[in-house]
Amino acid sequence: MVHIGIGPPAVAEVLALMRPGDILTHCFTGNSMRIIDESGRLLDDAKRAWDAGIIMDIGHGAGSFSFETAEALINAGYKPDVISSDIHQLSIHGPLFDMPTCLSKCLALGMSFPDAIRAATVRPAEVLGLQHELGTLSIGALADLALFTIQPGRFPFYDVFMNMREGKQLIRTTLTIANGRPLPRTLDAAPAPWIELSEGQRALIERGHTPDALAN
C-alpha cells in the first residue's frame, strides 16, 4: 500500500512503481497528488494503473477526502475498489467521524448501498486474501457483523476542505458483533493531549453537524 497526498513526488512517479494487487490509498485526495487533472478527468497514468489491477482505496482520514475529486471520478464511472475510514485520533473529530459517515458520503455521491457495503467488506477481504474468513456470512467465517439503520432526511456532509454536500441518507450503527459477541457501547474517550482540533472541526461540533447530533 502507498499513501498519496502532497508531492513531490508526482503521482505518476508513484504509479509507475506499483504492480497489480498493490493498493493506492487516498485515491480521492484533493491535494497535489490527486489522480484527476484540472478538468476533472482521470489521469492516463492512473487509468492504466487501475485497469492493470492497482487497488484504489479511499482512506478518508483527516486530510484525504475531496468531494471535487470523488464526484469527478464517480460521475465518470470510476467507483473506489475499497472504502476505508483511516480513522485515528484526529479524524474521529470530523469530518470523517466514523465509518458509517464515510459510507453515507458515498451514498450522497451516487453509490448504491450494496455497492458501498461491498467496497467496505467483501472487496477488502478479497484484496487481503481473506475472503473465506472476512466479509462473508458463510459457515466457518469469523462472526464479525455490523447492523445498520438508514435514516432518511437532509444531512450536511463535509470533505477535508470543509466543502459541504447534502445527502438524503444517514447510516448509523445499531449493533456491532465481533467474533460472535456483541460489543457494548462505550463513551468516547477524551482527545489525546497532543490533538489540536482545526477551526473547521470545531465549527462542525459547535453547529451540531456531528453524526449523532444529525441522527437525533
Short mmCIF file of the C-alpha atoms (twelve columns), coordinates in Angstrom:
data_MODEL
# 
_entry.id   MODEL 
# 
loop_
_atom_site.group_PDB 
_atom_site.id 
_atom_site.type_symbol 
_atom_site.label_atom_id 
_atom_site.label_alt_id 
_atom_site.label_comp_id 
_atom_site.label_asym_id 
_atom_site.label_seq_id 
_atom_site.Cartn_x 
_atom_site.Cartn_y 
_atom_site.Cartn_z 
_atom_site.pdbx_PDB_model_num 
ATOM 1   C CA . MET A 1   0.000   0.000   0.000   1 
ATOM 2   C CA . VAL A 2   1.198   3.503   -0.814  1 
ATOM 3   C CA . HIS A 3   -0.167  6.761   0.594   1 
ATOM 4   C CA . ILE A 4   -0.529  9.800   -1.662  1 
ATOM 5   C CA . GLY A 5   -1.213  13.378  -0.692  1 
ATOM 6   C CA . ILE A 6   1.096   16.327  -1.204  1 
ATOM 7   C CA . GLY A 7   4.054   15.886  -3.568  1 
ATOM 8   C CA . PRO A 8   6.787   15.614  -4.525  1 
ATOM 9   C CA . PRO A 9   6.934   13.054  -5.994  1 
ATOM 10  C CA . ALA A 10  4.286   13.304  -8.699  1 
ATOM 11  C CA . VAL A 11  1.546   10.696  -8.554  1 
ATOM 12  C CA . ALA A 12  2.661   9.349   -11.953 1 
ATOM 13  C CA . GLU A 13  6.082   8.553   -10.484 1 
ATOM 14  C CA . VAL A 14  4.463   6.549   -7.701  1 
ATOM 15  C CA . LEU A 15  2.078   4.698   -10.015 1 
ATOM 16  C CA . ALA A 16  4.994   3.673   -12.229 1 
ATOM 17  C CA . LEU A 17  6.444   1.665   -9.329  1 
ATOM 18  C CA . MET A 18  3.209   -0.137  -8.470  1 
ATOM 19  C CA . ARG A 19  2.116   -3.575  -9.611  1 
ATOM 20  C CA . PRO A 20  -1.282  -5.347  -9.883  1 
ATOM 21  C CA . GLY A 21  -2.648  -6.043  -6.412  1 
ATOM 22  C CA . ASP A 22  -0.836  -3.088  -4.836  1 
ATOM 23  C CA . ILE A 23  -3.074  -0.563  -3.065  1 
ATOM 24  C CA . LEU A 24  -3.117  3.183   -3.634  1 
ATOM 25  C CA . THR A 25  -4.785  4.794   -0.646  1 
ATOM 26  C CA . HIS A 26  -6.290  8.310   -0.510  1 
ATOM 27  C CA . CYS A 27  -7.493  7.942   -4.113  1 
ATOM 28  C CA . PHE A 28  -9.991  10.800  -3.547  1 
ATOM 29  C CA . THR A 29  -7.340  13.237  -2.337  1 
ATOM 30  C CA . GLY A 30  -7.733  16.844  -3.385  1 
ATOM 31  C CA . ASN A 31  -4.072  17.650  -2.833  1 
ATOM 32  C CA . SER A 32  -1.301  17.909  -5.408  1 
ATOM 33  C CA . MET A 33  -1.027  14.148  -5.946  1 
ATOM 34  C CA . ARG A 34  -4.654  13.708  -6.963  1 
ATOM 35  C CA . ILE A 35  -5.412  11.264  -9.764  1 
ATOM 36  C CA . ILE A 36  -7.539  13.675  -11.818 1 
ATOM 37  C CA . ASP A 37  -6.384  16.596  -13.935 1 
ATOM 38  C CA . GLU A 38  -7.561  20.208  -13.726 1 
ATOM 39  C CA . SER A 39  -10.661 19.397  -15.799 1 
ATOM 40  C CA . GLY A 40  -11.621 16.506  -13.525 1 
ATOM 41  C CA . ARG A 41  -10.544 13.785  -15.956 1 
ATOM 42  C CA . LEU A 42  -8.854  10.640  -14.671 1 
ATOM 43  C CA . LEU A 43  -5.130  10.850  -15.432 1 
ATOM 44  C CA . ASP A 44  -3.927  8.477   -18.146 1 
ATOM 45  C CA . ASP A 45  -1.296  7.045   -15.799 1 
ATOM 46  C CA . ALA A 46  -3.945  6.403   -13.157 1 
ATOM 47  C CA . LYS A 47  -6.309  4.787   -15.664 1 
ATOM 48  C CA . ARG A 48  -3.589  2.442   -16.895 1 
ATOM 49  C CA . ALA A 49  -2.725  1.504   -13.311 1 
ATOM 50  C CA . TRP A 50  -6.371  0.974   -12.358 1 
ATOM 51  C CA . ASP A 51  -7.035  -1.129  -15.469 1 
ATOM 52  C CA . ALA A 52  -3.912  -3.168  -14.694 1 
ATOM 53  C CA . GLY A 53  -5.219  -4.132  -11.250 1 
ATOM 54  C CA . ILE A 54  -3.997  -1.435  -8.863  1 
ATOM 55  C CA . ILE A 55  -6.498  -1.227  -5.977  1 
ATOM 56  C CA . MET A 56  -7.954  2.239   -5.398  1 
ATOM 57  C CA . ASP A 57  -8.798  2.845   -1.730  1 
ATOM 58  C CA . ILE A 58  -10.454 5.921   -0.195  1 
ATOM 59  C CA . GLY A 59  -8.702  6.155   3.189   1 
ATOM 60  C CA . HIS A 60  -10.779 9.220   4.188   1 
ATOM 61  C CA . GLY A 61  -8.815  10.316  7.268   1 
ATOM 62  C CA . ALA A 62  -8.484  13.957  8.277   1 
ATOM 63  C CA . GLY A 63  -6.826  15.216  5.095   1 
ATOM 64  C CA . SER A 64  -7.533  12.821  2.250   1 
ATOM 65  C CA . PHE A 65  -11.122 13.107  1.032   1 
ATOM 66  C CA . SER A 66  -12.193 15.709  -1.528  1 
ATOM 67  C CA . PHE A 67  -15.734 15.913  -2.850  1 
ATOM 68  C CA . GLU A 68  -14.408 17.512  -6.040  1 
ATOM 69  C CA . THR A 69  -12.165 14.525  -6.787  1 
ATOM 70  C CA . ALA A 70  -14.746 11.967  -5.660  1 
ATOM 71  C CA . GLU A 71  -17.531 13.483  -7.758  1 
ATOM 72  C CA . ALA A 72  -15.371 13.693  -10.865 1 
ATOM 73  C CA . LEU A 73  -14.373 10.034  -10.617 1 
ATOM 74  C CA . ILE A 74  -17.724 8.545   -9.591  1 
ATOM 75  C CA . ASN A 75  -19.645 10.602  -12.160 1 
ATOM 76  C CA . ALA A 76  -17.273 9.222   -14.810 1 
ATOM 77  C CA . GLY A 77  -17.989 5.673   -13.632 1 
ATOM 78  C CA . TYR A 78  -14.860 5.149   -11.523 1 
ATOM 79  C CA . LYS A 79  -16.030 3.875   -8.149  1 
ATOM 80  C CA . PRO A 80  -13.431 3.132   -5.453  1 
ATOM 81  C CA . ASP A 81  -12.442 -0.501  -5.084  1 
ATOM 82  C CA . VAL A 82  -12.205 -0.181  -1.308  1 
ATOM 83  C CA . ILE A 83  -13.873 2.204   1.127   1 
ATOM 84  C CA . SER A 84  -11.800 2.662   4.280   1 
ATOM 85  C CA . SER A 85  -12.009 5.210   7.047   1 
ATOM 86  C CA . ASP A 86  -8.381  5.913   8.054   1 
ATOM 87  C CA . ILE A 87  -9.832  6.624   11.483  1 
ATOM 88  C CA . HIS A 88  -7.435  7.988   14.080  1 
ATOM 89  C CA . GLN A 89  -7.213  10.432  16.980  1 
ATOM 90  C CA . LEU A 90  -7.707  13.454  14.742  1 
ATOM 91  C CA . SER A 91  -10.099 12.239  12.039  1 
ATOM 92  C CA . ILE A 92  -12.590 10.912  14.607  1 
ATOM 93  C CA . HIS A 93  -13.435 14.565  15.409  1 
ATOM 94  C CA . GLY A 94  -14.521 15.246  11.822  1 
ATOM 95  C CA . PRO A 95  -15.171 15.494  9.037   1 
ATOM 96  C CA . LEU A 96  -14.737 11.698  8.918   1 
ATOM 97  C CA . PHE A 97  -16.168 10.962  12.390  1 
ATOM 98  C CA . ASP A 98  -16.699 7.239   11.722  1 
ATOM 99  C CA . MET A 99  -17.100 4.549   9.077   1 
ATOM 100 C CA . PRO A 100 -20.918 4.862   8.743   1 
ATOM 101 C CA . THR A 101 -20.490 8.582   7.981   1 
ATOM 102 C CA . CYS A 102 -17.877 7.745   5.347   1 
ATOM 103 C CA . LEU A 103 -20.326 5.277   3.786   1 
ATOM 104 C CA . SER A 104 -23.101 7.885   3.941   1 
ATOM 105 C CA . LYS A 105 -20.932 10.261  1.904   1 
ATOM 106 C CA . CYS A 106 -20.519 7.567   -0.733  1 
ATOM 107 C CA . LEU A 107 -24.310 7.229   -0.948  1 
ATOM 108 C CA . ALA A 108 -24.578 11.005  -1.332  1 
ATOM 109 C CA . LEU A 109 -22.112 10.737  -4.226  1 
ATOM 110 C CA . GLY A 110 -24.362 8.274   -6.029  1 
ATOM 111 C CA . MET A 111 -23.129 4.864   -4.935  1 
ATOM 112 C CA . SER A 112 -25.795 2.314   -4.049  1 
ATOM 113 C CA . PHE A 113 -25.917 0.898   -0.525  1 
ATOM 114 C CA . PRO A 114 -24.978 -2.632  -1.712  1 
ATOM 115 C CA . ASP A 115 -22.023 -1.255  -3.699  1 
ATOM 116 C CA . ALA A 116 -20.810 0.797   -0.730  1 
ATOM 117 C CA . ILE A 117 -21.099 -2.138  1.683   1 
ATOM 118 C CA . ARG A 118 -19.311 -4.458  -0.748  1 
ATOM 119 C CA . ALA A 119 -16.440 -1.954  -1.058  1 
ATOM 120 C CA . ALA A 120 -16.166 -1.810  2.730   1 
ATOM 121 C CA . THR A 121 -16.386 -5.548  3.409   1 
ATOM 122 C CA . VAL A 122 -16.215 -8.099  0.593   1 
ATOM 123 C CA . ARG A 123 -13.670 -6.312  -1.580  1 
ATOM 124 C CA . PRO A 124 -11.141 -5.523  1.191   1 
ATOM 125 C CA . ALA A 125 -11.286 -9.167  2.275   1 
ATOM 126 C CA . GLU A 126 -10.566 -10.239 -1.310  1 
ATOM 127 C CA . VAL A 127 -7.672  -7.788  -1.607  1 
ATOM 128 C CA . LEU A 128 -6.117  -9.216  1.561   1 
ATOM 129 C CA . GLY A 129 -6.711  -12.815 0.506   1 
ATOM 130 C CA . LEU A 130 -9.011  -13.339 3.488   1 
ATOM 131 C CA . GLN A 131 -12.304 -13.728 1.630   1 
ATOM 132 C CA . HIS A 132 -13.023 -17.088 3.306   1 
ATOM 133 C CA . GLU A 133 -12.726 -15.565 6.781   1 
ATOM 134 C CA . LEU A 134 -13.861 -11.946 6.449   1 
ATOM 135 C CA . GLY A 135 -16.513 -10.069 4.514   1 
ATOM 136 C CA . THR A 136 -18.739 -13.137 4.261   1 
ATOM 137 C CA . LEU A 137 -21.638 -14.693 6.161   1 
ATOM 138 C CA . SER A 138 -20.654 -18.232 5.184   1 
ATOM 139 C CA . ILE A 139 -20.381 -21.064 7.699   1 
ATOM 140 C CA . GLY A 140 -16.955 -21.147 9.339   1 
ATOM 141 C CA . ALA A 141 -16.185 -17.477 8.742   1 
ATOM 142 C CA . LEU A 142 -15.448 -15.093 11.595  1 
ATOM 143 C CA . ALA A 143 -18.680 -13.809 13.122  1 
ATOM 144 C CA . ASP A 144 -17.834 -10.126 12.719  1 
ATOM 145 C CA . LEU A 145 -21.042 -8.275  11.897  1 
ATOM 146 C CA . ALA A 146 -22.324 -4.710  11.794  1 
ATOM 147 C CA . LEU A 147 -26.018 -3.862  11.825  1 
ATOM 148 C CA . PHE A 148 -27.106 -0.536  10.386  1 
ATOM 149 C CA . THR A 149 -30.135 1.652   10.127  1 
ATOM 150 C CA . ILE A 150 -30.507 4.064   7.200   1 
ATOM 151 C CA . GLN A 151 -32.190 7.264   8.303   1 
ATOM 152 C CA . PRO A 152 -33.831 9.408   5.593   1 
ATOM 153 C CA . GLY A 153 -33.621 13.196  5.706   1 
ATOM 154 C CA . ARG A 154 -31.360 16.043  4.661   1 
ATOM 155 C CA . PHE A 155 -27.862 15.750  6.071   1 
ATOM 156 C CA . PRO A 156 -24.812 18.000  5.555   1 
ATOM 157 C CA . PHE A 157 -21.599 16.093  4.825   1 
ATOM 158 C CA . TYR A 158 -18.172 17.704  4.625   1 
ATOM 159 C CA . ASP A 159 -14.886 16.869  2.976   1 
ATOM 160 C CA . VAL A 160 -11.491 17.660  4.488   1 
ATOM 161 C CA . PHE A 161 -11.591 21.163  2.963   1 
ATOM 162 C CA . MET A 162 -14.937 21.712  4.738   1 
ATOM 163 C CA . ASN A 163 -16.840 21.781  1.445   1 
ATOM 164 C CA . MET A 164 -20.394 20.613  2.034   1 
ATOM 165 C CA . ARG A 165 -22.648 18.285  0.070   1 
ATOM 166 C CA . GLU A 166 -26.157 17.382  1.176   1 
ATOM 167 C CA . GLY A 167 -27.132 13.729  1.420   1 
ATOM 168 C CA . LYS A 168 -30.537 12.139  1.825   1 
ATOM 169 C CA . GLN A 169 -29.444 9.125   3.850   1 
ATOM 170 C CA . LEU A 170 -27.520 8.802   7.103   1 
ATOM 171 C CA . ILE A 171 -26.162 5.379   8.010   1 
ATOM 172 C CA . ARG A 172 -25.892 4.697   11.731  1 
ATOM 173 C CA . THR A 173 -24.692 1.574   13.507  1 
ATOM 174 C CA . THR A 174 -27.211 -0.188  15.746  1 
ATOM 175 C CA . LEU A 175 -25.118 -3.179  16.801  1 
ATOM 176 C CA . THR A 176 -21.568 -4.452  16.336  1 
ATOM 177 C CA . ILE A 177 -20.694 -8.117  16.813  1 
ATOM 178 C CA . ALA A 178 -17.045 -9.192  16.973  1 
ATOM 179 C CA . ASN A 179 -16.203 -12.893 16.915  1 
ATOM 180 C CA . GLY A 180 -19.832 -13.691 17.703  1 
ATOM 181 C CA . ARG A 181 -20.089 -11.400 20.716  1 
ATOM 182 C CA . PRO A 182 -21.994 -8.088  20.818  1 
ATOM 183 C CA . LEU A 183 -19.721 -5.172  21.664  1 
ATOM 184 C CA . PRO A 184 -21.004 -2.856  24.407  1 
ATOM 185 C CA . ARG A 185 -21.482 0.801   23.630  1 
ATOM 186 C CA . THR A 186 -18.825 2.953   25.251  1 
ATOM 187 C CA . LEU A 187 -18.454 6.668   25.746  1 
ATOM 188 C CA . ASP A 188 -15.875 8.454   23.623  1 
ATOM 189 C CA . ALA A 189 -12.592 8.970   25.394  1 
ATOM 190 C CA . ALA A 190 -11.176 12.462  25.787  1 
ATOM 191 C CA . PRO A 191 -8.935  13.558  22.905  1 
ATOM 192 C CA . ALA A 192 -5.266  12.698  23.284  1 
ATOM 193 C CA . PRO A 193 -3.326  15.610  24.807  1 
ATOM 194 C CA . TRP A 194 -1.430  16.243  21.565  1 
ATOM 195 C CA . ILE A 195 -4.586  16.596  19.468  1 
ATOM 196 C CA . GLU A 196 -5.413  20.137  18.380  1 
ATOM 197 C CA . LEU A 197 -8.693  20.443  16.515  1 
ATOM 198 C CA . SER A 198 -8.791  22.600  13.410  1 
ATOM 199 C CA . GLU A 199 -11.070 25.599  13.062  1 
ATOM 200 C CA . GLY A 200 -13.267 23.579  10.720  1 
ATOM 201 C CA . GLN A 201 -13.576 20.669  13.139  1 
ATOM 202 C CA . ARG A 202 -14.522 22.978  15.989  1 
ATOM 203 C CA . ALA A 203 -17.125 24.635  13.753  1 
ATOM 204 C CA . LEU A 204 -18.740 21.290  12.874  1 
ATOM 205 C CA . ILE A 205 -19.041 20.362  16.531  1 
ATOM 206 C CA . GLU A 206 -20.401 23.793  17.504  1 
ATOM 207 C CA . ARG A 207 -23.003 23.676  14.705  1 
ATOM 208 C CA . GLY A 208 -24.170 20.238  15.763  1 
ATOM 209 C CA . HIS A 209 -23.014 18.709  12.486  1 
ATOM 210 C CA . THR A 210 -21.780 15.538  14.116  1 
ATOM 211 C CA . PRO A 211 -23.434 12.249  13.032  1 
ATOM 212 C CA . ASP A 212 -25.074 11.574  16.397  1 
ATOM 213 C CA . ALA A 213 -26.490 15.094  16.557  1 
ATOM 214 C CA . LEU A 214 -27.819 14.837  12.991  1 
ATOM 215 C CA . ALA A 215 -29.406 11.458  13.717  1 
ATOM 216 C CA . ASN A 216 -31.317 12.997  16.622  1 
# 
